[in-house]
Amino acid sequence: MSRRRGAAPARPARSARTPRAARLAASSRTPAADLKSRIERREAQLAVIGLGYVGLPLAVEFGHAGFRVFGIDIDEGRVARLLKGRSYVQDVATRDVRELVRSGHLRPTTDFSVLRRADAVNVCVPTPLSKQKDPDVSYIVAAAKQIRDHLHRGMLVVLESTTYPGTTTELILPLLEETGMKVGRDFFLVFSPERVDPGNPRFNTRNIPKVLGGVTPACTEVALALYRQRLEHVVPVSSPQVAEMVKLLENTFRSVNIGLVNELALMCARMKIDVWEVIEAAATKPFGFMPFYPGPGLGGHCIPVDPFYLSWKARASGFEARFIELAGHVNSHMPEHVVDLVAESLNRRGLAVRGSKVLVLGVAYKADIDDTRESPSLDIMQTLVDRGARVEYSDPHVPTLSFGGRRLRSVTLGAKRLKTYDCVVIATAHRTFDLGEVLRHARGIVDTRNALRGRRSAKIVRL
């Protein structure tokens, strides 16, 4: 329709801006508002340092959300595999890696200089223990120094690596402020603990609630904006220290309760009581009880490690965490108890551990995954070797294993092979194991997982 003669020209819609007006509006925004806007428009570029069991799934989720993600790792082999479109993490499909690398939404590299182009960086590096069971934060410090050297105004830094309360503000913040920039104004710093359960078909990076705590409210706001682009539920807390303690509480809770049932298992063995039956009966109570189960020891990165981070920090604060340390003591001695059960199984047939041939079923730390970190199976194998046994292993998820300075290969199960072992230890109950075949053909069995539940045989020794 033509405009009436003499009528004023129509005003542009309020949302429409000239390029000059847009530039003026952008220049008047704070770094926090500007970064939030870039995140919400998916224009922000992201970086993830450490492409392991935590970092790679996170990088893939951000890539699926439409962000361009630099995946940084010092392991050239990992980066080479990703550049070829191959995944080495069980919970990340090779198909997803291939598509994201081809589209440019995932750019694996060993070059930290790409941080100059990143608007947000997530640190997902290892946090092991020293030989003295003290926290080793060297990987965190190394990553923080790289970020400091490439820090720019408006950058968000998120630490996801599990660590002791105070790490974010006492260790990382001073390093970043060496640049002269101010947290909450020029850059944003947050702690958000990883929550990963390898092999869990129900819960993954996207649907596990994400806790985060910023050094300032602006830090928290920006991190919320980032995670809400892909994750289903984000839980802000008041500070990084609270978020750091949340992670340690979660895993210490499990460690202490597993320590309790492990000690109960040792007690029941002395009293000739079936601990598995006791736990299952107790679990029928609909309130005030949560079942935990005994096992050959703790595995994975979190539960065997995190309680020591907490007890170390407690000692540094003048507090003795006796309850936590006692649970750690009980759990760490379970592999030795399993070897005692192997000796019991052999003794029933007049055999000694020395010179006997023992097969360990499962070297991953939990069923149906390929992760051997801190696996109690390795401690069981080493203790058996120290006592003079000849040890082999079978694990379909771990075809080769570096052990005792040499490379072992997983053996294939079968009736003929099972009959050659004096004892078979069920250390990890993978679903692919034919336990009926094991029961038929093994001479003696130590069942540490109640995998042969309900089956009766004189050849079984149960934990």
N, C-alpha and C positions, 0 to 999 in steps of 0.2 A: 504494500500500500504506500502511495507517495505521501510525503510529509505536507501538511497544510502550509499555505503561503504565510510567511511571517512567524511560523511556530519555531520555537527554540530547538536546536539540534538535540537529538536524543543523547542522554548521558550514557557513557559506557557503564556496563554492569560493575558493581562495587568490587567484585572479585577480579575483574580484568585490570591488569596493570601494564603500563608501558615498560619497556626494558629499563629505562632510567628509574622509574618508580620502584621496580622490583629490586634493582641494585641498591637503591636508598633504603628500602625496607630491610633487605638482607644485612646491610651494613649496620643497621640500628639494633639488630638482634644480638643477644648474648651468645657466647660460644655454646652454651648448653642448648638454647633454643634452636640455634642453627644446626647443631649435630642431630637433635631430635627430628628436625624437619628433614634432613638428609636421610636419616634412617627410615622414617615413615614413607619417604618417596622411593626407597630402595636405591638411593644414589650413593650411600655411604659404602666405602670399600673396607673390608674386614680382613683381619689376619688372625690366624691361630698358630701359636707356637707349641710344638709338640704334637705329632700326629700318631699317637698311640691309641689305646683303648678308649680314651676320653676325647682327645682332640680331633681325631678323624671323624667319628660320628657327629661331633658338633659342627665341624667344617662342612660336612655333607648336608646337615640340616639347614645351615645358613645358605648354602648354595641352592638348595631346593626352594628357599624363600625368595630367591631372585637376586641375592647379593653376589658380588664378585669377591671371592675369598682367596687370600694368599695363605697357603698351607706351608708353614716353615718347620723344617726338621733338620737336625745336624746329621742324621743318618742318610747318607747318599743312596744306599740301597733302597730304603723306603721311598724316597723321592723318585728314584728311577722307576720303581714299580708303579707308583701312582701316575707318573707321566705316560706310562704305557696303558693306563686305564685299568690297572689291576689292584684289587683290594687285598690287604693282608690281615684285616681285622674281621673276625667271624661275623660280627653283627652289621657289617657294612657290605652291601652287595657290590660285586665287581661291576655290574650293569650300571649302578648309580655313579660310581667313580668314573667310569668311561664316559657317560653322558655329560657329567659336570666338567670334566677336563676338556672334552671336545667343544663344549659351549663356552668355555672360558670362565665359568662360574667357580671353578676350583683350579688354582694355579699353584701346584706344589713347587717348592724351591728350598735351597739351602742358604739363600742369600738374604740376610737380615736387612739389607738396605731397602727392601720393599716396604719396610715399616714407615718410611717417609711418606708413602702414598696411602697408608692405612688410616682410617678414621677411628677404628676401634680394634683392639688387640686382646685376644683371650690367651692366657698362659696356662697350658695343660702339660706341664713337665713332670717328671718323676720326683718323688720325695721319699727316698729310701731312708733306712736307719744305718748309722755307723756300726762298727763292730762292738762298740760300747752301748748300743741301743739308744744312742742320742740322735736327734733329728739331723739329717743331712739336707740342708737347704741350698746346696751349692748350685743346683740346676735352676732354682728360682732366682738366685742372685745373678747368675749368668744371663738369664733371660731379661731380668730387670735392667741390667747394665746395657744390653742391646737396645731396649726400649728407651732408656734415658738418652742414649746417643742419637736416637732418631725421633725423640719426642717433639711434637709440635702443638701449637695452640689448637684446642678443640678436640684433642684425642681422648678416647675412653680406654682405660686399661682395666682388665678384669683378671684377677687371679683365681683359677679354678683348682689348682693343685692343693691336695690336702696338707694342712700344716697346723702349727700350734697357734693358739689365740695371741694376736699381737703382731703376727708376721707382716700383715698388710701395712699397718701404720708404723711399725717400729723398724721394718727392714726395707720395704719397697718405697714408701712415701719419702723418706729422706733422700734416697737415691734419685728419685724423679725431681724433687725440689732443688737438687743441685743445679738444675738448669736455670733457676731463677723464676720459673713459672709456679703459680699458686694453685693448689688443688681446689676443686670446686669452682674456680674462676677460669683458669686457663686450660686445665686438663681435669679428667675425672677418674677416680680410682675406686674400685669395688672388689669385694671378695664374694664369690659365688661358688660354693662347694660342688664338685662333681658328684653325681649320683648315677653310677653305672653298675648294672648287674649283667655281666656277659652271659649270653645264651638265654636270657629271659625272653620268652616269646610274647609276653603280655606288656611288659614295661620297657620303654626305650627312652632315648634322649628327648624325644618330642613330648611324650605324655607323662614323664616323671616330674612332679612339681619342682620348680627351681627356686631355691632360696638365694637371696642376695642382700648384701648390706654395703652401702656406700660410706665413704669417709665423710661426705656432706650430703644434705638432702638433694642437691643438684646432681651429685654423682649417682645416687640411687635412681633419680628420675630418668636420667639418660640410659642407664643400664636396663631399667624396666622397659623403656621404649624399644631397645634392641631385642631383648629376649621375647617380648610379646609379638614380634613379627613372625615367630615360628613355633615357640613353645606354648603348650596349652594352658599352663597354670604357673604363674610366677608369684613368689611369696617374699615381699620385702620385709626386712628386719631393720632394727634401729642403727646397727653399726657393723663394721667388718668383724669385730671381735665376737659379736653374737653369732654371725654366720659361720665363723671359724669353729666356734664351740659346738654349733649344731651338728656339723659333720662328725666331730670327735665323739659327741654323745651318741649319735646313731650307731657307730661302729663299736664303741666301748660297751654299749648296751648288749650288743650281740656277743662280744668277747666274754663279758662277765657271765652271761647266761649259758653260753657254751661251756665255759669253765666250770660252772655249777653242775651241769649234766655230765661232763667228763669225770668230775670228781665222784658224782653219784654212781657212774658206771664202774669206777674202780672199787667203790664201796660195795656195790651190789655183787661184784665178782667175788669178793671175799665172803659174802653172805650167801652165795649160791642163789641169787635172785636175778630174774631176767629183767634188766633195766629197760629194755624196749617195751615189754609188757607194762611195766610200771608207768612209763611216760604216756603210752597210749590210753591207759585207763584214766590217768590224771587229766588228759586232754579232753575228756568227756565233760569236764566242769565248764559250764557256759560263761563263767565270769571269773576274774581274778587269777587266771592261769593262761600262759601262752607256751605251747610246746617248743622246746629246743631239743636237739638230738646229739648224742655223743659221736665222736669220729676220731680218725687217726691223727688229728691236729688241724691247725688253722692254715688256710691258704689264701692266695690272692694278695693284691697290694694293700687292701684296706684293713681288714680285721686283725691280721698279725702285726700290723705296723702302727695304726692310729692310736691305740691305747698308750703306746710308749711315748708318742708325741704329747699326749695329755699328762701323763705322769711326769715327764721331763719338765714341762711347763709348771706343773704343780710344785715340784722340788725347787725350781728357780724362784717360785713365789713363797717358799718357806712352808709348803704343805706337803705332807707325805700321803700319797694316794695308795694306801696299803691294799685296799679291796681290789683295785684295778690291777696292781702288780701281782697279787696272788693269783688272780684269774690267768694272767699271762704266764705265770710259772706253771700252773696246772696244764694249760693248753700246750705249752712248749715241750712238755715231757710225754705227751701222748704217742709220738712216733716210737719212742723207746719202749713204751708199754706194748705197742703192737709187735715189736720184735720179740719181746718176752712171750707173747702169745704164739709167735712162730716157733719159738723154742719149745713151748708146751706142746704144740701140735706134733713137732718132730720127736719129742721125748716119748710120746704115746706109742711110737713105733720103734723106739730104741735108737733114734738118730740124734746126732749133735748138730748144732748150727754150722759149725766148721765143716766144710766139705760138702754140705748139702746144696742142692740146686733149687733155687726159689724164683718163682715168677710173680712179679707185681703187676696186677691188673689196674691200669689207669694211673697216669702220671700228671694229668691236668688236675688243678686244685679242686674242681667241682665237675659234676657230670655234664657230658655232652658239649664241652667247650675244648678249646685247644690251648688254654692259658696255663702255663706251669709256674707262674710267679709264686714264690714262697710255698710251693706245694709240699705238703707233708710226705707225699710219696718219695720225694727225693731224699728226705731225712731218713725214711725207713730203709731205702735202698743203701744209703751210705752206712747206716748202723749195721745192716746185715753184712755188707762188705767188710766192715771193721771187725766183725765177729767171725770172718772167714768163710761166709757163704758165697756161692756163685750165683749172681743175680742177673736176671733178664727182665724185660718189661714188655707189656702189650698195651697199646693205646692207638685206636684207629684215628684219633684226632691229632696225635703227635707222632708222626712217622719216624722222626729222628730226634735224638736227645743228646745234648752235651753233658757228659757226666764223668766225673773223676778224671778229667783231662783227656777223655776220648769220646768218640762219637758212637752212640749206640743206635741200633735200629729196632723198631717195634717188631715183635715176632707175631706171626699169624697163628691164631688159635686153631685147634683141631684135635680130634681124639688122640691121635698118635703122639702129637707134641705134648699135650697135657699130661700124658702118662709118664713123660720123662722128668717131671718136676717132683721133688719131695714135698713141696708145699706151694700153694697158690694163695696170694694175699689179694683180696678184693679191697683195693684202696680207694678207687673211684668207680662208682657203679654206672658206667655209660650204658645207655639203653641198647646199644648195638652189641653188647656182650651177650652171648648165649650162655646164660648162667646154668641152664639145665644141662648143657653139655659139660660145663665145668664141674658140676656136681657129680655127673656120671663118671668122669674119667680122671679127675684130680685125686691124688692119694691123700692129701690133706688140705684143708681150706681154713684160712683165717678171714672171717667176714667182719670188716670194720664199719660197714654201712648198713647192716641189717638187710642186705640185698637178697639174701636167701630166706627172708621172712616166711614163716609158716612151713618151711621144709625141715624135716628131721633127718639127721644123719650123724653117726658117730665120728665122721671125718671132719665135721664143722666145729671150729672154735670161734665163738662170737665175742665181739668186743663187750 
